[in-house]
């Protein structure tokens, strides 16, 4: 048996379709938020800066350890020079003094080399310390930007959630006034074809954007006002109103 429903009940389907279209728009907007894209971009950049900072901090630790080892070597050589110079002062043996003076000369050459190395490493440490300070400053700026972007994203999502809740409440109200069998057909067609109801306005189906002509238009004109008919192009329920141009 063909489905029938009062024209005013069928007209409610247009309100329902409008709400469902808005809900689809809200869902799409939630998935494609520019605020989320910006947050993702900043998060990736921040992770890169954090990784770079960790690398520079590790390099700084290695440089400081290297400097500490050289400083220990310098201190050891200085201690040996002081010891040998003390022995020179105490010794009365020409042979021993000559040997000690030769060793002191060698140690001083070694000390000079170590001090050059020490200076180069100190400069390296200073350079890396500056790089670490810059990286930390950059990281702090990025983390602040991420926090601001997160707040903007959450605010946008909150607005969409409120809009979705309002539309959902309106949908429940409209659906409650539509006969169950007509509502079931609407839901079935919407799930299958993407659109459940189409407004026939000036002989054009809003769902397909196509004007009804020939046999299709004749069939619609011949249908009783309470007959539930489907759009031949979109398969949505074709809702006729005073604007249909029939």
Short mmCIF file of the C-alpha atoms (twelve columns), coordinates in Angstrom:
data_MODEL
# 
_entry.id   MODEL 
# 
loop_
_atom_site.group_PDB 
_atom_site.id 
_atom_site.type_symbol 
_atom_site.label_atom_id 
_atom_site.label_alt_id 
_atom_site.label_comp_id 
_atom_site.label_asym_id 
_atom_site.label_seq_id 
_atom_site.Cartn_x 
_atom_site.Cartn_y 
_atom_site.Cartn_z 
_atom_site.pdbx_PDB_model_num 
ATOM 1   C CA . UNK A 1   0.000   0.000  0.000   1 
ATOM 2   C CA . UNK A 2   1.376   3.408  -0.992  1 
ATOM 3   C CA . UNK A 3   2.449   5.628  1.879   1 
ATOM 4   C CA . UNK A 4   0.378   8.720  2.554   1 
ATOM 5   C CA . UNK A 5   0.806   11.630 4.961   1 
ATOM 6   C CA . UNK A 6   -0.830  15.032 5.371   1 
ATOM 7   C CA . UNK A 7   0.871   17.749 3.296   1 
ATOM 8   C CA . UNK A 8   1.699   19.691 6.458   1 
ATOM 9   C CA . UNK A 9   3.484   16.624 7.861   1 
ATOM 10  C CA . UNK A 10  5.418   16.244 4.636   1 
ATOM 11  C CA . UNK A 11  6.365   19.934 4.810   1 
ATOM 12  C CA . UNK A 12  7.960   19.268 8.200   1 
ATOM 13  C CA . UNK A 13  10.444  17.057 6.378   1 
ATOM 14  C CA . UNK A 14  11.948  20.180 4.827   1 
ATOM 15  C CA . UNK A 15  12.642  21.542 8.305   1 
ATOM 16  C CA . UNK A 16  14.136  18.199 9.276   1 
ATOM 17  C CA . UNK A 17  16.308  18.106 6.174   1 
ATOM 18  C CA . UNK A 18  17.505  21.645 6.808   1 
ATOM 19  C CA . UNK A 19  18.500  20.681 10.350  1 
ATOM 20  C CA . UNK A 20  20.243  17.513 9.155   1 
ATOM 21  C CA . UNK A 21  22.138  19.523 6.558   1 
ATOM 22  C CA . UNK A 22  23.238  21.923 9.280   1 
ATOM 23  C CA . UNK A 23  24.312  19.009 11.465  1 
ATOM 24  C CA . UNK A 24  26.363  17.608 8.582   1 
ATOM 25  C CA . UNK A 25  27.953  21.017 8.104   1 
ATOM 26  C CA . UNK A 26  28.792  21.203 11.814  1 
ATOM 27  C CA . UNK A 27  30.315  17.703 11.730  1 
ATOM 28  C CA . UNK A 28  32.390  18.576 8.673   1 
ATOM 29  C CA . UNK A 29  33.520  21.835 10.248  1 
ATOM 30  C CA . UNK A 30  34.525  19.959 13.404  1 
ATOM 31  C CA . UNK A 31  36.704  17.618 11.329  1 
ATOM 32  C CA . UNK A 32  38.294  20.377 9.263   1 
ATOM 33  C CA . UNK A 33  38.801  23.186 11.762  1 
ATOM 34  C CA . UNK A 34  41.467  25.654 10.601  1 
ATOM 35  C CA . UNK A 35  42.200  26.132 14.299  1 
ATOM 36  C CA . UNK A 36  43.043  22.419 14.520  1 
ATOM 37  C CA . UNK A 37  45.244  22.607 11.435  1 
ATOM 38  C CA . UNK A 38  47.117  25.543 12.958  1 
ATOM 39  C CA . UNK A 39  47.491  23.683 16.248  1 
ATOM 40  C CA . UNK A 40  48.834  20.605 14.450  1 
ATOM 41  C CA . UNK A 41  51.337  22.759 12.578  1 
ATOM 42  C CA . UNK A 42  52.540  24.488 15.742  1 
ATOM 43  C CA . UNK A 43  52.711  21.198 17.637  1 
ATOM 44  C CA . UNK A 44  54.923  19.687 14.942  1 
ATOM 45  C CA . UNK A 45  57.173  22.761 14.926  1 
ATOM 46  C CA . UNK A 46  57.394  22.705 18.709  1 
ATOM 47  C CA . UNK A 47  58.392  19.036 18.674  1 
ATOM 48  C CA . UNK A 48  61.126  19.854 16.165  1 
ATOM 49  C CA . UNK A 49  62.414  22.740 18.307  1 
ATOM 50  C CA . UNK A 50  62.300  20.542 21.418  1 
ATOM 51  C CA . UNK A 51  64.304  17.858 19.608  1 
ATOM 52  C CA . UNK A 52  66.834  20.454 18.457  1 
ATOM 53  C CA . UNK A 53  67.138  21.770 22.014  1 
ATOM 54  C CA . UNK A 54  67.757  18.264 23.334  1 
ATOM 55  C CA . UNK A 55  70.495  17.777 20.738  1 
ATOM 56  C CA . UNK A 56  72.202  21.048 21.685  1 
ATOM 57  C CA . UNK A 57  71.889  20.256 25.406  1 
ATOM 58  C CA . UNK A 58  73.541  16.880 24.797  1 
ATOM 59  C CA . UNK A 59  76.266  18.582 22.764  1 
ATOM 60  C CA . UNK A 60  76.780  21.073 25.606  1 
ATOM 61  C CA . UNK A 61  77.064  18.289 28.155  1 
ATOM 62  C CA . UNK A 62  79.647  16.516 25.977  1 
ATOM 63  C CA . UNK A 63  81.615  19.754 25.495  1 
ATOM 64  C CA . UNK A 64  81.613  20.464 29.218  1 
ATOM 65  C CA . UNK A 65  82.822  16.925 29.951  1 
ATOM 66  C CA . UNK A 66  85.562  17.393 27.352  1 
ATOM 67  C CA . UNK A 67  86.540  20.695 28.962  1 
ATOM 68  C CA . UNK A 68  86.583  19.097 32.397  1 
ATOM 69  C CA . UNK A 69  88.960  16.380 31.177  1 
ATOM 70  C CA . UNK A 70  91.309  18.923 29.595  1 
ATOM 71  C CA . UNK A 71  91.217  21.079 32.739  1 
ATOM 72  C CA . UNK A 72  92.183  17.998 34.756  1 
ATOM 73  C CA . UNK A 73  95.060  17.329 32.360  1 
ATOM 74  C CA . UNK A 74  96.181  20.966 32.647  1 
ATOM 75  C CA . UNK A 75  96.084  20.798 36.443  1 
ATOM 76  C CA . UNK A 76  98.049  17.542 36.405  1 
ATOM 77  C CA . UNK A 77  100.749 18.927 34.097  1 
ATOM 78  C CA . UNK A 78  100.993 22.142 36.157  1 
ATOM 79  C CA . UNK A 79  101.418 20.030 39.281  1 
ATOM 80  C CA . UNK A 80  104.196 17.989 37.672  1 
ATOM 81  C CA . UNK A 81  105.959 21.146 36.468  1 
ATOM 82  C CA . UNK A 82  105.817 22.609 39.973  1 
ATOM 83  C CA . UNK A 83  107.131 19.379 41.418  1 
ATOM 84  C CA . UNK A 84  110.022 19.107 38.944  1 
ATOM 85  C CA . UNK A 85  110.929 22.781 39.352  1 
ATOM 86  C CA . UNK A 86  111.003 22.194 43.106  1 
ATOM 87  C CA . UNK A 87  113.305 19.223 42.636  1 
ATOM 88  C CA . UNK A 88  115.604 21.316 40.470  1 
ATOM 89  C CA . UNK A 89  115.967 23.805 43.311  1 
ATOM 90  C CA . UNK A 90  116.696 21.018 45.777  1 
ATOM 91  C CA . UNK A 91  119.048 18.898 43.647  1 
ATOM 92  C CA . UNK A 92  122.843 19.278 43.612  1 
ATOM 93  C CA . UNK A 93  123.395 16.761 40.800  1 
ATOM 94  C CA . UNK A 94  124.125 18.355 37.446  1 
ATOM 95  C CA . UNK A 95  122.874 15.246 35.675  1 
ATOM 96  C CA . UNK A 96  119.637 15.158 37.658  1 
ATOM 97  C CA . UNK A 97  119.097 18.879 37.136  1 
ATOM 98  C CA . UNK A 98  119.589 18.518 33.393  1 
ATOM 99  C CA . UNK A 99  117.126 15.672 33.264  1 
ATOM 100 C CA . UNK A 100 114.572 17.577 35.313  1 
ATOM 101 C CA . UNK A 101 114.957 20.722 33.229  1 
ATOM 102 C CA . UNK A 102 114.417 18.702 30.029  1 
ATOM 103 C CA . UNK A 103 111.276 17.170 31.506  1 
ATOM 104 C CA . UNK A 104 110.027 20.609 32.609  1 
ATOM 105 C CA . UNK A 105 110.571 21.945 29.091  1 
ATOM 106 C CA . UNK A 106 108.597 19.018 27.642  1 
ATOM 107 C CA . UNK A 107 105.859 19.497 30.209  1 
ATOM 108 C CA . UNK A 108 105.612 23.205 29.424  1 
ATOM 109 C CA . UNK A 109 105.229 22.406 25.720  1 
ATOM 110 C CA . UNK A 110 102.515 19.929 26.627  1 
ATOM 111 C CA . UNK A 111 100.907 22.540 28.900  1 
ATOM 112 C CA . UNK A 112 100.902 25.104 26.096  1 
ATOM 113 C CA . UNK A 113 99.202  22.610 23.765  1 
ATOM 114 C CA . UNK A 114 96.624  21.725 26.425  1 
ATOM 115 C CA . UNK A 115 95.894  25.397 27.129  1 
ATOM 116 C CA . UNK A 116 95.211  25.995 23.420  1 
ATOM 117 C CA . UNK A 117 92.895  23.009 23.385  1 
ATOM 118 C CA . UNK A 118 91.272  24.249 26.586  1 
ATOM 119 C CA . UNK A 119 90.672  27.696 25.070  1 
ATOM 120 C CA . UNK A 120 89.154  26.206 21.916  1 
ATOM 121 C CA . UNK A 121 86.827  23.999 23.978  1 
ATOM 122 C CA . UNK A 122 85.816  26.946 26.180  1 
ATOM 123 C CA . UNK A 123 84.861  28.888 23.057  1 
ATOM 124 C CA . UNK A 124 82.952  25.847 21.831  1 
ATOM 125 C CA . UNK A 125 81.101  25.644 25.151  1 
ATOM 126 C CA . UNK A 126 80.191  29.332 24.978  1 
ATOM 127 C CA . UNK A 127 78.892  28.934 21.424  1 
ATOM 128 C CA . UNK A 128 76.757  25.934 22.333  1 
ATOM 129 C CA . UNK A 129 75.490  27.671 25.495  1 
ATOM 130 C CA . UNK A 130 74.261  30.537 23.302  1 
ATOM 131 C CA . UNK A 131 72.612  28.047 20.947  1 
ATOM 132 C CA . UNK A 132 70.911  26.323 23.885  1 
ATOM 133 C CA . UNK A 133 69.668  29.661 25.230  1 
ATOM 134 C CA . UNK A 134 68.258  30.574 21.808  1 
ATOM 135 C CA . UNK A 135 66.617  27.156 21.444  1 
ATOM 136 C CA . UNK A 136 65.040  27.449 24.906  1 
ATOM 137 C CA . UNK A 137 63.709  30.892 24.074  1 
ATOM 138 C CA . UNK A 138 62.311  29.600 20.779  1 
ATOM 139 C CA . UNK A 139 60.750  26.618 22.537  1 
ATOM 140 C CA . UNK A 140 59.064  28.866 25.110  1 
ATOM 141 C CA . UNK A 141 57.636  31.011 22.302  1 
ATOM 142 C CA . UNK A 142 56.349  27.943 20.468  1 
ATOM 143 C CA . UNK A 143 54.840  26.471 23.632  1 
ATOM 144 C CA . UNK A 144 53.024  29.763 24.256  1 
ATOM 145 C CA . UNK A 145 51.760  29.686 20.665  1 
ATOM 146 C CA . UNK A 146 50.589  26.085 21.115  1 
ATOM 147 C CA . UNK A 147 48.727  27.048 24.286  1 
ATOM 148 C CA . UNK A 148 47.014  29.935 22.482  1 
ATOM 149 C CA . UNK A 149 46.193  27.725 19.489  1 
ATOM 150 C CA . UNK A 150 44.788  25.045 21.794  1 
ATOM 151 C CA . UNK A 151 42.560  27.620 23.460  1 
ATOM 152 C CA . UNK A 152 41.366  28.871 20.062  1 
ATOM 153 C CA . UNK A 153 40.677  25.294 18.903  1 
ATOM 154 C CA . UNK A 154 38.783  24.456 22.076  1 
ATOM 155 C CA . UNK A 155 36.738  27.633 21.805  1 
ATOM 156 C CA . UNK A 156 35.817  26.821 18.197  1 
ATOM 157 C CA . UNK A 157 34.886  23.258 19.121  1 
ATOM 158 C CA . UNK A 158 32.846  24.523 22.047  1 
ATOM 159 C CA . UNK A 159 30.876  26.842 19.783  1 
ATOM 160 C CA . UNK A 160 30.224  24.025 17.329  1 
ATOM 161 C CA . UNK A 161 29.174  21.720 20.172  1 
ATOM 162 C CA . UNK A 162 26.657  24.272 21.419  1 
ATOM 163 C CA . UNK A 163 25.338  24.751 17.898  1 
ATOM 164 C CA . UNK A 164 25.086  20.975 17.446  1 
ATOM 165 C CA . UNK A 165 23.209  20.593 20.733  1 
ATOM 166 C CA . UNK A 166 20.709  23.297 19.734  1 
ATOM 167 C CA . UNK A 167 20.156  21.748 16.331  1 
ATOM 168 C CA . UNK A 168 19.804  18.285 17.850  1 
ATOM 169 C CA . UNK A 169 17.133  19.575 20.228  1 
ATOM 170 C CA . UNK A 170 15.301  21.267 17.332  1 
ATOM 171 C CA . UNK A 171 15.518  18.050 15.323  1 
ATOM 172 C CA . UNK A 172 13.959  16.027 18.113  1 
ATOM 173 C CA . UNK A 173 11.105  18.537 18.316  1 
ATOM 174 C CA . UNK A 174 10.444  18.462 14.561  1 
ATOM 175 C CA . UNK A 175 10.773  14.668 14.329  1 
ATOM 176 C CA . UNK A 176 8.255   14.205 17.142  1 
ATOM 177 C CA . UNK A 177 5.606   15.879 14.961  1 
ATOM 178 C CA . UNK A 178 6.175   13.671 11.914  1 
ATOM 179 C CA . UNK A 179 4.264   10.376 11.503  1 
ATOM 180 C CA . UNK A 180 6.479   7.401  12.330  1 
ATOM 181 C CA . UNK A 181 6.171   5.712  8.934   1 
ATOM 182 C CA . UNK A 182 6.966   8.938  7.071   1 
ATOM 183 C CA . UNK A 183 9.925   9.614  9.380   1 
ATOM 184 C CA . UNK A 184 11.203  6.076  8.867   1 
ATOM 185 C CA . UNK A 185 11.090  6.515  5.087   1 
ATOM 186 C CA . UNK A 186 12.898  9.841  5.357   1 
ATOM 187 C CA . UNK A 187 15.649  8.300  7.489   1 
ATOM 188 C CA . UNK A 188 15.979  5.372  5.103   1 
ATOM 189 C CA . UNK A 189 16.317  7.577  2.013   1 
ATOM 190 C CA . UNK A 190 18.688  9.964  3.776   1 
ATOM 191 C CA . UNK A 191 20.945  7.133  4.891   1 
ATOM 192 C CA . UNK A 192 20.940  5.547  1.445   1 
ATOM 193 C CA . UNK A 193 21.175  8.615  -0.790  1 
ATOM 194 C CA . UNK A 194 22.421  11.372 1.490   1 
ATOM 195 C CA . UNK A 195 19.237  13.463 1.292   1 
ATOM 196 C CA . UNK A 196 15.897  12.485 2.797   1 
ATOM 197 C CA . UNK A 197 13.598  15.271 1.582   1 
ATOM 198 C CA . UNK A 198 13.631  17.521 -1.462  1 
ATOM 199 C CA . UNK A 199 11.600  20.679 -1.942  1 
ATOM 200 C CA . UNK A 200 9.907   20.929 -5.321  1 
ATOM 201 C CA . UNK A 201 10.109  24.626 -6.075  1 
ATOM 202 C CA . UNK A 202 9.131   26.003 -9.508  1 
ATOM 203 C CA . UNK A 203 9.202   22.403 -10.770 1 
ATOM 204 C CA . UNK A 204 12.859  22.068 -9.709  1 
ATOM 205 C CA . UNK A 205 13.920  19.470 -7.133  1 
ATOM 206 C CA . UNK A 206 16.149  21.115 -4.535  1 
ATOM 207 C CA . UNK A 207 18.012  17.873 -3.889  1 
ATOM 208 C CA . UNK A 208 19.029  17.279 -7.490  1 
ATOM 209 C CA . UNK A 209 18.757  20.787 -8.914  1 
ATOM 210 C CA . UNK A 210 16.957  19.268 -11.900 1 
ATOM 211 C CA . UNK A 211 13.631  20.480 -13.287 1 
ATOM 212 C CA . UNK A 212 10.924  17.872 -13.572 1 
ATOM 213 C CA . UNK A 213 9.629   17.525 -17.102 1 
ATOM 214 C CA . UNK A 214 7.464   15.217 -19.182 1 
ATOM 215 C CA . UNK A 215 6.086   12.105 -17.566 1 
ATOM 216 C CA . UNK A 216 7.697   12.835 -14.174 1 
ATOM 217 C CA . UNK A 217 5.967   16.188 -13.890 1 
ATOM 218 C CA . UNK A 218 2.677   14.681 -15.043 1 
ATOM 219 C CA . UNK A 219 2.938   11.954 -12.405 1 
ATOM 220 C CA . UNK A 220 3.553   14.499 -9.673  1 
ATOM 221 C CA . UNK A 221 0.609   16.603 -10.788 1 
ATOM 222 C CA . UNK A 222 -1.640  13.553 -10.813 1 
ATOM 223 C CA . UNK A 223 -0.617  12.424 -7.331  1 
ATOM 224 C CA . UNK A 224 -3.011  13.079 -4.453  1 
ATOM 225 C CA . UNK A 225 -1.927  15.861 -2.032  1 
ATOM 226 C CA . UNK A 226 -1.276  13.332 0.736   1 
ATOM 227 C CA . UNK A 227 0.589   10.878 -1.476  1 
ATOM 228 C CA . UNK A 228 4.241   10.441 -0.524  1 
ATOM 229 C CA . UNK A 229 6.302   10.458 -3.707  1 
ATOM 230 C CA . UNK A 230 10.013  10.282 -4.392  1 
ATOM 231 C CA . UNK A 231 12.126  12.573 -6.526  1 
ATOM 232 C CA . UNK A 232 12.979  10.681 -9.726  1 
ATOM 233 C CA . UNK A 233 16.528  12.025 -9.698  1 
ATOM 234 C CA . UNK A 234 17.605  12.128 -6.014  1 
ATOM 235 C CA . UNK A 235 15.257  9.481  -4.546  1 
ATOM 236 C CA . UNK A 236 14.493  11.852 -1.686  1 
ATOM 237 C CA . UNK A 237 10.891  12.401 -0.610  1 
ATOM 238 C CA . UNK A 238 9.580   15.098 -2.923  1 
ATOM 239 C CA . UNK A 239 7.757   17.692 -0.854  1 
ATOM 240 C CA . UNK A 240 5.194   19.810 -2.720  1 
ATOM 241 C CA . UNK A 241 4.196   23.258 -1.534  1 
ATOM 242 C CA . UNK A 242 2.529   26.341 -2.960  1 
ATOM 243 C CA . UNK A 243 5.935   27.174 -4.479  1 
ATOM 244 C CA . UNK A 244 6.102   23.970 -6.502  1 
ATOM 245 C CA . UNK A 245 4.648   25.521 -9.652  1 
ATOM 246 C CA . UNK A 246 2.282   22.696 -10.340 1 
# 
